[in-house]
Amino acid sequence: MEIKNNQKLVVLILCGFITFVGCTKTSNKDRQSAKVDYKSNWESLSQYNPEPEWFRDAKFGIYFHWGMYSVPAYDSEWYPRNMYIKEHAAYKHHVDTYGSPLEFEYADFAPDFKAEKFNAEEWAKLFKQAGAQYAGPVAEHHDGFSMWDSEYTEWDVVDKGPKRDITGELAKAIRGEGMKFVTTFHHARNNLWKPEGEGWTGHYEYVKKDFPSLLENEENAFLYGYMSREKFLELWSNKLKEVIDKYQPDLMWFDSWLHEIPDSVKTDYLAYYFNKAHEWNEDVVVTYKQEDLPSDVGVKDFEKGRAGEKLEQAFLTDDTISKGSWSYTEGLTIKSTSVVLHSLIDIVSKNGQLLLNISPKADGSIPENQKQVLWEIGDWLDVNGEAIYGTRPWEIYGEGPTKLKKGPFEGFTDAGEYTWEDIRYTQKGSSIYAILLGWPGANQQVELKAFARDSLKQPPSVSNISVLGSDEDIKWNLTDDQLEVQTPSRISNPKAVVFKVTTRNGSI
């Protein structure tokens, strides 16, 4: 039957509206899908969406400082630098243990980095059990040793040390467990060079200063970054593009010192990565520290810190499971599960995500005390992950007596251990989650003052309250000043308790 003209007009209008809505959703959520060919300039790159939904939903990831610096198991991952500083404890330890750096230099640790107990599948299973949604290695630290099979350097895990492609094995195993794959890069500091008007700088500047004869060996000098600035910048870029092509990382994380890399080199890399991601039909993430990249290109990372308040733009915190070195050292002290878990919850409540570092031994084994913390975090997330994964910050991120202190780098960190009176909030759909960072005891009244009517732009209409992991009916009362809830008689995990507040008026 023939459609009348006015009916045709209605159909065309509807089709146009649907197309408009579809395009609007695309541009708001995943702008990169509408942009195919990114150019090597900030204006073009700013069209990319630096915060894809998978990243904002994932919340928790794991990475690890593991490499040649794990062999001495002393001081920290900065051992390669500190062993050449004559006033440093690492130098004295090195001399006492191995002899002078002229007799046993950092390059000589390579044969002892065997990774004989490394099993990528076992690591990936552990990360999955911990509740991580993304994971991966420190692909290259300041020391210049690449943890992948590289054609640009002989100082890599296939030519030296383990004689196997560690990054390749991890990429396969981690993706096999359904997680996104991460690679982190610290090699902007590896170049041993002399900026105009300045002295020698770089991770190995004390090699140049006090042990210059070591640089006469060209192979070892390459590890120490002793090359022209032009050659190094080309190498910096080539290594990144090689990892992109070989392993297709979902997230590429960068340490400080990107400000020393010229914009032309950074934008060339970013355009390459974003265009490759479009070919893969994947949304990827780049992170940065300080002001090293524009905020419309990457996600800002706070090292051992986090936002003091809720941020509009998503952020990342990288922190370590230990209280000392990021890499394994003998006697390394590990944080309690509660400290790590409460940090994760606080970060998520403020629109952040956590990338937690662990410290494997040189042989490729992960110490049991670190595994225990990861298992316990996973146990909590198995029951309470609904309040973490896929959530967004609520109007008020939290309340309670415990204050933060200024972090060692940027942002803020814990000033003391949290208590049940410290409460953090997240939301998803029609639910608000009130997370108590501790357990007040059975059948106790808790006052959620964030629900005070005059403190909210859109006070919720509460229809039900439950506790995740409990089938008990929860008594509650909403007043103009607070939401009063009663704890159940039993809970599955006292480290943190989640009240699920179901509302009638949807997302806040």
N, C-alpha and C positions, 0 to 999 in steps of 0.2 A: 504494500500500500504506500502511495506517495506521501512523503512528509510535507506538511504545509510550510510556507516560508517562515512564519513566525516560530514554528517549532524548530526549524533549522537554525534560526538565530539563537534560540535558547540553548540548543546543543553546542553551537560554536562558542557561546559565552561560557558555558560550563567547562568545555574542554580547555578554553583559554585560562580560566580560573584555576583548574586542576594543574595545568602546566606551570602557571605562575607560582602556586603553592609549592609544587615539587621543586622548582628552581630555588625558591626562597629557602626551603629546608636544606637543600644542598649547599647553598652559599653560607648559611648560618652554621651548619654542623660540620661539613667537610668541604671547606672552600677549595682544597686542592683538587678535588675531583673535577671541578670545572676549569681548571688551569693545567694545561698539558705541558707547555714548553717554558720552564722557568729560565730566566736569563741571569747572568752573573752580575746582578746589581741589587741593592737593598730594596728598591722600589718594586721590582718584580718579585723578589723573594717574600716581601711582606704580604703577598696575596695567599701565602701558604697558611694553613691552620696549624699552629704549633701544638695544639692541645686536642688531639683526636679523642673520640669518646672511649676507645678501648683503654687509653692511658688513664683517663679520669676515672674509669670504672675499676681499674686493676688495683690501685692503691698500694700494693706491697710487692717488692721485688728483692732479689738477692744477687750480690756480686762478690768478688773475692780478689784480694791482693795475694797473688801467688806467682812466683817466678824465681829467677836466680837468687834474688835477695832473700828468699826463704831458706836457702842453704845454711848461711851462718847462724840463722835463728837468734840473732842478737840485735839489740837497739831498736830497729824498725825497718820499714821498707826504704828508708833513706840511708841504709847502711852503705850502699855504693858511693854515696857522697861523703858520708861522715867518716868512713875508714881512711880518708885522705886528709882529714883535718887534724893536725897534730895535737891540738888542744882538746879534742873530743874523746869521750870514753870509748867510742867505737874504734878509734885509732889504736888506743892502748890495748884493747881486747884483741884487735887484729894482729898486732905485733906479737903479743903474748901467745896467741893461738896458732897463727899461720906464718909469722915472720913479717918482715918489712914489706910494704906494698911493692917495693922494687923487686922483691923475691916472689911474692904471691899477690898478684893484683886481682881486681874484681873479675876480670875476664877469666881467671883461672877457676872460678866457681862453676863454670858451665858444665864440665863433665860430671859434677856431683849433683846436678839438678836432673835426677833420673825419672822422677814421677812414677816409680815402679808399682805403686799401689793405686794409682789413679784409675778410676772407673767412671766414665762419663754418665753411664746409665744409673749407677748408684747415686751419684751426685744429683742428677735430675730428679730422681724419685724422692730424695731427701727434701729438695727445694719444694717439690709439689706437696709433700706431706706437711711442710711448714706453712702452706697456704700462699706461697709466692705465685704471682701471676706473670712475672717476667724475671729472667735471670741470665747471667753471662759473666765472662771473665774481664779482668783488667787486661785488655788486649796488649797494651804496651805502657809500662810505667816510665818514669823519668830516666831509667837506666838504659833505655835503648834496645831492650831485648823483646822481640816480637813473639807473642804467644800463638802465632799462626804460621802457616807455611807461606813464606814470603819470597818473592823473586827479587826483591829490592835490597835485601840484606842477608848475609850469612848468619847474622845473630838472631836466629829464630829457632823455634822448638823442633823443627825437622832437621836442620843442619847441625844443631848443637843440642846438648842436653838430652831430653826425652826421646828425640828422633821420631816424633809422631805429631800429627796436626791436632793439638789440644783444642783449639777453637773450633775446628771442623767437627770433631767428635762431640763437643759440647752443643754446638748448634743443632746437630741431629737429635741428640738425646733430649735436650730441653724442649725443642718443638715436638718431639715424640710424646712428651707428657702434657702437651696442650698449652705450653707457656710461650710467651713472646721472648725473643732473643735479644740480649743486650751486649754491647761491646763498649768498653770505656777506654779513653785515651788521655795520656798524661805527657806525651812525647814533645809537646811544644817547648818544654824546658831542656830537651836533650842536647840542643846545639851548643857546642863550645865555641863561642864567638866573641868578638870585641866590637860592641856598638860604638858609633862615632863619638869620640870624646870621653869614652869610658874605658875601664879596665876589662879584663876577661870576665865573662859571665857564663852561666849555664850550670847544669847539675854537677859537672865535673871540673869546675873552675879551679879546685885545689889540686887536681892532677896537673893542670897547666902551671900552676903557681909553684908547687913544691916537688913534683915528680914528672917534669917535662920529658924525661928520657922515655917514659912509657908511651909517649905519642909517636915515637920513631917507628913503632910497629904499626903499619898501615891498617891491618885488619882490626887490631884492638882499638886504634884511634877512631875507626869508624863507629865502633860501639859507643865510644865516649863522645860522639858528636863533633869530632874535630874535623870540620869541613867548612867550606865557604857558606856564607849565608844563603846564597842563591841555590847551591846544591841542597842544602838542608830544607829549604822551603819546598823545593820540588819533591824531595823525599817525604816530607810531612804530608803533602797532598797525595802522592802516589800510594802511600801506605793506606790511607783512608779509602781511596777509591778501590784499592785491591780488596780490602775487607768487605766493602759494599758489594763488589762483583762476586766474590767467593761465597759470602755467608749471608747476604741480604739482611743485615741487622734491623730490628724493629725500632731500636733506640740506640743512639750514639751519644755517649756522655763524655763531657770534656772537663778536665781539671783547669785550674787557673793558667795564666800566661797566654791565653788566646789573644790578648790585647797586643802581644808582640808579633802576631801573625798579620801581615798586611791584609787590608780589606779585600783586595783583588784576589788573593789566594783563598781567603775564607769564603767569599761569595762564589768562586768557581767550584769549590768543594760542595757547598750547599745546593747550588743549582744541579750539580751532578747527582747528588743523593736524592733530592726531591723528584727529579725527572725519572730516575731509576725506580723510585717507589711508585710513581704513577704507572710505569710499565708493569710492575708487579701487582698493581691494583691493591696496594697496601698503604696505610697511613702510618708514617714514621715520625719519630720524635728526636729532636736534638736538644741537649741541655747545655747550659753554660753557667759560669760563676761570675760574681761581681757584675760588671757592665760589659762583659766581653762580646756579647751579641745583642742585637736589638730584641726587645721583648715580643715583637710581632713575628719573630722568626723561630725562637726557641723558648724553652722552659727554664726558668731560673732555678738554680740549685743552691741550697744552703748546706755547706759542709759542717757537720756536727752542730747544726742549728736549725731553726725553723722560724716561721712568722710568729710574732708576738700576738697578733690578732688575725681574724679571718681576712683573707685576701680575695679580691675579685678574680684575679688571674691565678690559675693553677700553678703550684710550685712543687719542687722535689727537694727532699732532704736525703743526703747521703750520710750515713752514720755507721759506726762499727760496733760489732757485738762485744768488743773488748773494751777495757778501760785504758789501754795503752796503744801499742803499735797496731797498725792496720794489717801488717803481715804477721805470720807466726813467729813468735820468739819464745824461748824457753821460759816457763813460768808465767805465761801470759794470763792476766786476770780477766775473767769473763763477767759481763753484766748479768744480773738476775733476769729471769723471764719477765717479771713484772715491770722492770725498768724499760726493757725493750718494747713490751706490749703497750704500756702507758704512753710511751713516746709515739708509737704508731697511731694510737687513738687520738692523741692531741693533734698530731699532724693532719690526720684526715678531717678532723672537725674544722680545720682552718683552710680547707681547700688544697691540702697537700697530699703527697704520696711519699712513701719511704723506700729507699734503696739501701738495704742493710748489707754491710760488708761482713764476711766471715774470713777466717785465716787458716787455710790448709797448711799442712806441713809440706816440706820439699818433696817427700816421697809420694804425695798425692792422697794422703789420708786426712780426714777431717777429725779433729780431736773430739772425744766423746762429750766433754762438757759443752762444746758448741752445738753438737747434734741435739743434746738434751734441751737446750733453749729453743732450738728450731722446732722440735717435736711438740714442746709445750705450747708454743705460739700456734702451731697448727691445730692442736687439740682445742684451744680456745676459739679459733676461727671456724672450726668445724661446727661448733654450736652457735656462735655469735656473728659469723661472717656476714649475715644479712644486714647488720648494722654498719658494716665497713664497705664491702664490695658494692659498686654501683650507686653509692650514695653521693649526696651533695651536701654542702654546709647548710645548716639551718640559719634562721635569722640571727640567732644568738649562738655563738660557738661553744660557750661553756660558762661555768661558774665555779667558785670554790676558793679556799684560802691559799693554796700553794701558788707562789709566784715564780715566774721565770727570771733568769739572769742573762746578761749579755753573753752571747756565744763566743768561742775562741776566734772565729773568723767573721761570719756575718750572722745576723739573726739572733735568736734567743735559744736557751737550753734550760734544762731543769735546774732549779735552785735547791731542790730537795725532793724526797720521795712523795708521791701523791698519796692521798687518803680517799676514803669513800665519799668525803664531802666535796671532793673535786669531781665535777660532772662535766662531761662533754656531750655535745649533741650532733647528730647527723640526721638526714632526712632522705626519704625515697618514696615517691608516689604519695599516698595518703598517710604514710607513717612517719613519725618522728621518733628517733631513738635517743633515749637518755642513758648514757653509759657512766656508771659509777666506777671510779678508778680504785676499787676496793670493795670490801664487804662489811656493812654495818652490823651484821648479825641478823638472826631470824626474827620475823614479825616485828620489825622496827619501822617507824614512820620516817619517811624521807621527804623533805620539802624541796620541790623543784621550783626555785624562785624565778627562773627564766620564763616561766609561764605567766608571770604577772601581766594582767591585761594591759596596763598602761605602758609596758615596756615593749610591746609588740605592735608592728604595723598591721598585722592580720592575725588577731588572736584565734587559735584553733578551736574548733568545736569537737571535743573529745567524745568518742563513742565507746572505746574499750582500751584497757591496758593489760598487758601480759608481760611476763619475763621470759626471755629466750632461754630455752633449755628446761623450762618448768611448765608443768601442766596445772599448777595451782591457780585458782581464781585470785586475782589481785584486787584488794580493796583500794579505792581511790576517791579523791574528792577535789574538784576544781573550784577554786575561789578566785576572786579578783586579784588576789595577792600572790598566789602560788598554786601549784599542783601537788597535792599530798598523795603519796603512794605508800603502801605497806609492803615490806619485803616478804618473800615467801619463807616457808619454814626450812626449806632446803634449796641449795643451788648446786649446779654441776661444777662451777669453777669460781673460787673467791677472788681471783686476781682482778676481775672486772665484771660487773653485773649490768645487763642491758634490759631496761624497761622499754617495751615497744608501745608507743602511744599511737593508737589508731584514731584518725580524725575523719570528720565528715566533709571537710572542705578541701580535700586534696592537697597538692603540693603547696607549701608555704612560700 
